[in-house]
């Protein structure tokens, strides 16, 4: 999908402007009461629609190929549930003088939640990465997180976890897996139509993320979370999270290269392995922290906004990279005329 270009004096990605505008809209006009219910339902419906569309345009062979890519999935799971917690422990050890206990617990908690699914897939698609693998990797991470996140929290946060919830498992199944399977089942009838409207799918990808951003930021504004932290501590928290995100983006990109993955797989690993799910983390936090969940989930909310904005720019730049096969075609086209001239020279 062709992206609009901004003037040279405005070095911002258009989608980042859209994200900032959405955050500003939520700050000025947060959804409250019935409006919040509508916004949450709209975000849920957008995610379900996104998965239906991916299921409808993804061939069964591609889905099975993504499922068989076990090395990629293990790499993403290791980043999500091993490397992230190690980094979280390291940052928490450095944070006692910077953050209060609730925020330190929240900083560690964000490192324990599963990877986000919809934005990982959307950014992988925008960057022309391995979308089938991203779908499987994100889904595996979400399902594994239902068990692993409470267990890790019980060990690393002093045993305050309440175990996994069957309701969370049902919600993931209904919002993610069922729409995808429905799209697969109806692909025979709607696949051609969706293939002819790829541009529309691109807007759905980005629009779904904007809805999630608005709903999440509105919830934080309505709960008054932002007034419970001083600007200095908020700045320290954002700095620590910026370091965390930078390290994970570098490790997932260059580490995947060292493991022998190709460009498309590296993109899927980077976007699926460096993110954390606000949608999965919020209900888990309510179980783990109870009445203190509001402040404890603030680090996850900030990290969620940060990862969306950074990855929006990164996905746009990855989309502009020349693909290896295109480069090979250009070399072939350049060499072809010289091969035709040689016989005439003789």
C-alpha positions in Angstrom: 0.0 0.0 0.0 1.4 3.4 -1.0 1.9 5.7 1.9 1.3 9.5 1.6 4.5 11.6 1.8 4.9 14.5 4.1 6.9 17.7 3.4 10.6 17.4 4.0 10.4 19.9 6.8 8.1 17.6 8.8 10.2 14.5 9.5 7.3 12.4 11.0 5.6 9.3 9.6 2.0 10.0 8.7 0.8 7.0 10.8 2.7 8.4 13.8 0.7 11.6 13.3 -2.5 9.6 13.3 -1.4 7.8 16.5 -0.6 11.1 18.2 -3.8 12.6 17.0 -5.7 9.6 18.5 -3.9 9.9 21.8 -4.7 13.6 21.9 -8.3 12.9 21.1 -8.5 10.4 23.9 -6.9 12.9 26.3 -9.3 15.7 25.4 -12.4 13.6 24.9 -11.9 10.3 26.7 -14.7 7.7 26.4 -16.6 7.4 29.6 -19.6 5.4 30.7 -21.6 4.2 27.8 -19.2 5.7 25.4 -16.4 3.7 26.9 -18.4 0.6 26.5 -19.0 1.4 22.8 -15.3 2.2 22.3 -14.2 -1.1 23.9 -16.8 -3.0 21.8 -15.6 -1.3 18.7 -12.0 -2.1 19.4 -12.9 -5.8 20.1 -14.9 -5.9 16.9 -12.0 -4.4 14.9 -9.7 -7.1 16.2 -12.1 -9.8 15.3 -12.6 -8.3 11.8 -8.9 -8.1 11.3 -8.5 -11.8 12.1 -11.4 -12.7 9.9 -9.8 -10.9 7.0 -6.4 -12.5 7.5 -8.1 -15.9 7.7 -10.1 -15.2 4.5 -7.1 -14.1 2.4 -4.6 -16.6 3.8 -4.4 -20.0 2.0 -4.5 -23.1 4.1 -1.1 -24.1 2.8 0.4 -20.8 4.0 -1.2 -21.3 7.4 0.3 -24.8 7.7 3.7 -23.5 6.6 3.5 -20.9 9.3 2.5 -23.5 11.9 5.5 -25.7 10.9 8.0 -22.8 11.5 8.8 -24.1 14.9 12.2 -22.4 15.2 10.6 -19.0 14.7 7.9 -19.7 17.2 10.4 -20.9 19.9 12.5 -17.8 19.3 9.5 -15.5 19.8 8.4 -17.4 22.9 12.0 -17.2 24.3 12.0 -13.4 23.7 8.6 -13.0 25.3 8.8 -15.2 28.4 12.6 -15.5 29.0 14.6 -12.5 27.7 11.9 -9.9 28.7 11.6 -11.1 32.3 15.4 -11.1 32.7 15.6 -7.6 31.4 12.7 -6.7 33.7 14.5 -8.0 36.7 17.6 -6.0 35.8 15.6 -2.8 35.3 13.7 -3.3 38.6 17.0 -3.7 40.4 18.1 -0.3 39.1 14.7 1.4 39.8 14.3 1.5 43.6 15.5 5.1 43.8 13.5 6.1 40.7 10.1 4.4 41.0 7.7 3.6 43.9 7.1 -0.1 44.6 3.8 -0.3 42.7 5.4 1.1 39.5 8.4 -1.3 39.9 6.0 -4.2 40.2 4.2 -2.9 37.1 7.4 -2.6 35.2 8.3 -6.2 35.9 4.7 -7.3 35.2 4.7 -5.8 31.7 7.7 -8.0 30.9 5.7 -11.1 31.8 2.6 -10.6 29.7 2.3 -12.2 26.2 3.0 -10.6 22.9 0.4 -8.5 21.3 -1.3 -10.2 18.3 -3.1 -7.7 16.1 -0.5 -5.0 15.9 2.3 -7.5 15.4 0.5 -9.0 12.4 -0.5 -5.5 11.1 3.1 -4.2 11.3 4.5 -7.4 9.8 2.1 -7.0 6.9 3.0 -3.4 6.4 6.7 -4.2 6.5 6.2 -7.1 4.0 7.3 -9.8 6.5 6.1 -13.3 7.1 2.5 -12.7 8.0 1.5 -16.4 8.4 4.3 -16.9 10.9 3.4 -13.7 12.7 -0.2 -14.9 13.1 0.9 -18.3 14.5 3.6 -16.8 16.7 1.3 -14.1 18.2 -1.5 -16.6 18.8 0.9 -19.1 20.4 2.3 -16.4 22.7 -1.3 -15.4 23.8 -2.3 -18.9 24.6 1.0 -19.7 26.4 0.7 -16.4 28.4 -2.6 -17.6 29.9 -0.5 -20.1 31.9 3.0 -18.7 31.9 2.2 -15.1 32.9 0.5 -16.0 36.2 3.2 -18.6 37.0 6.0 -16.1 36.3 4.2 -13.4 38.3 3.7 -15.8 41.2 7.5 -16.5 41.3 8.8 -13.0 40.5 6.2 -10.8 42.2 6.0 -12.6 45.5 3.3 -15.2 44.8 0.5 -12.8 44.2 -0.7 -14.5 41.1 -4.1 -16.1 41.0 -3.5 -18.7 38.4 -4.9 -18.7 34.9 -8.5 -17.9 33.9 -10.7 -20.1 31.7 -12.6 -16.9 30.9 -9.4 -15.4 29.5 -8.9 -18.5 27.4 -12.5 -18.3 26.1 -12.0 -14.6 25.3 -8.9 -15.3 23.3 -10.6 -18.1 21.4 -13.7 -16.0 20.6 -11.8 -12.8 19.6 -8.8 -14.3 17.8 -9.1 -18.0 16.8 -12.7 -18.2 15.9 -12.8 -15.2 13.5 -9.6 -16.6 11.8 -11.1 -20.0 11.4 -14.3 -18.5 10.1 -12.4 -16.6 7.5 -10.6 -19.7 6.5 -13.9 -21.5 6.1 -15.4 -18.7 4.0 -12.2 -18.0 2.0 -13.5 -19.9 -1.0 -16.3 -17.4 -1.4 -14.8 -14.1 -0.2 -11.0 -14.6 -0.8 -11.1 -13.3 -4.3 -13.0 -10.1 -3.3 -10.6 -9.4 -0.5 -7.6 -10.0 -2.7 -8.9 -7.3 -5.1 -9.2 -4.9 -2.2 -5.8 -5.2 -0.5 -5.7 -1.4 -0.1 -8.8 -1.6 2.1 -7.2 -4.3 4.2 -4.2 -2.0 4.8 -6.6 0.7 6.2 -8.3 -1.9 8.4 -4.9 -3.0 9.8 -4.0 0.5 10.8 -7.5 1.5 11.8 -7.8 -1.4 14.2 -4.7 -0.2 16.1 -6.0 3.3 16.3 -9.2 2.0 17.9 -7.2 0.0 20.4 -5.1 3.1 21.2 -8.1 5.3 21.8 -9.9 2.7 23.9 -6.8 2.0 26.1 -5.9 5.7 26.6 -9.5 6.6 27.3 -9.6 3.9 30.0 -6.5 5.4 31.6 -7.8 8.9 31.5 -11.2 7.9 33.0 -9.5 6.0 35.9 -7.3 9.0 36.7 -4.1 6.9 36.5 -2.1 9.7 35.1 -2.6 11.9 38.1 -1.2 9.4 40.5 2.4 9.7 39.4 4.7 12.8 39.5 6.1 14.1 36.2 9.7 13.2 37.4 8.8 9.6 38.1 6.8 9.4 35.0 9.8 10.5 33.0 12.0 8.0 34.7 9.6 5.2 33.9 9.4 6.2 30.3 13.2 6.3 30.1 13.5 2.8 31.5 10.8 1.6 29.1 12.6 3.2 26.1 15.7 1.4 27.0 13.8 -1.9 27.3 12.1 -1.5 23.9 15.4 -0.5 22.2 17.2 -3.5 23.6 14.4 -5.8 22.5 14.1 -4.4 19.0 17.9 -4.7 18.5 18.1 -8.2 19.9 15.1 -9.5 17.9 16.5 -8.1 14.7 20.2 -8.8 14.9 19.8 -11.9 17.0 17.4 -13.4 14.5 20.0 -12.7 11.8 22.6 -14.6 13.8 20.2 -17.5 14.1 20.0 -17.7 10.3 16.5 -16.3 9.7 15.7 -14.5 6.4 14.4 -11.0 6.1 10.7 -11.9 6.2 11.1 -14.1 9.3 13.3 -11.5 11.0 10.5 -8.9 10.6 8.0 -11.3 12.1 10.3 -12.1 15.0 11.1 -8.4 15.6 7.4 -7.3 15.7 6.1 -10.3 17.6 9.0 -10.7 20.0 9.4 -7.1 21.1 5.8 -6.3 22.0 3.5 -6.7 25.0 -0.3 -7.0 24.9 -2.3 -4.4 26.7 -5.5 -6.4 26.0 -4.1 -9.5 27.6 -2.3 -7.7 30.4 -5.2 -5.6 31.7 -7.5 -8.5 32.8 -4.5 -10.4 34.2 -3.4 -7.4 36.2 -6.9 -7.1 37.8 -6.5 -10.7 39.1 -2.8 -10.4 40.2 -3.0 -6.9 41.8 -6.6 -6.5 42.8 -7.4 -2.9 43.9 -3.8 -1.8 43.0 -4.1 -2.9 39.4 -4.7 0.7 38.2 -1.2 2.0 39.1 0.5 -1.3 38.5 -0.7 -1.4 34.9 0.5 2.1 34.1 3.9 0.9 32.9 2.2 -1.5 30.5 -0.1 1.2 29.2 2.9 3.5 28.5 4.9 0.7 26.9 2.0 -0.1 24.7 1.7 3.4 23.4 5.5 3.6 22.9 5.8 0.3 21.0 3.0 1.3 18.6 4.5 4.6 17.7 8.1 3.3 17.3 7.0 0.2 15.4 4.8 2.3 13.1 7.9 4.2 11.9 9.9 1.0 11.8 7.3 -0.9 9.7 7.1 2.0 7.3 10.8 2.0 6.8 11.0 -1.8 6.4 8.3 -1.5 3.7 10.6 0.7 1.7 13.5 -1.8 1.8 14.2 -3.4 -1.6 13.3 -7.1 -1.6 16.1 -9.6 -2.4 14.1 -11.0 -5.4 13.5 -7.6 -6.8 17.2 -6.8 -6.6 18.0 -10.0 -8.4 15.5 -9.2 -11.1 17.2 -5.8 -11.6 20.6 -7.5 -11.9 19.2 -9.9 -14.5 17.6 -7.1 -16.5 20.9 -5.1 -16.5 22.9 -8.2 -17.6 20.5 -9.3 -20.3 21.3 -6.6 -22.9 25.0 -7.2 -22.6 24.4 -10.9 -23.3 22.4 -10.0 -26.4 25.0 -7.6 -27.8 27.9 -10.1 -27.6 26.8 -12.3 -30.5 26.4 -9.2 -32.7 29.9 -8.0 -31.9 31.3 -11.2 -33.3 
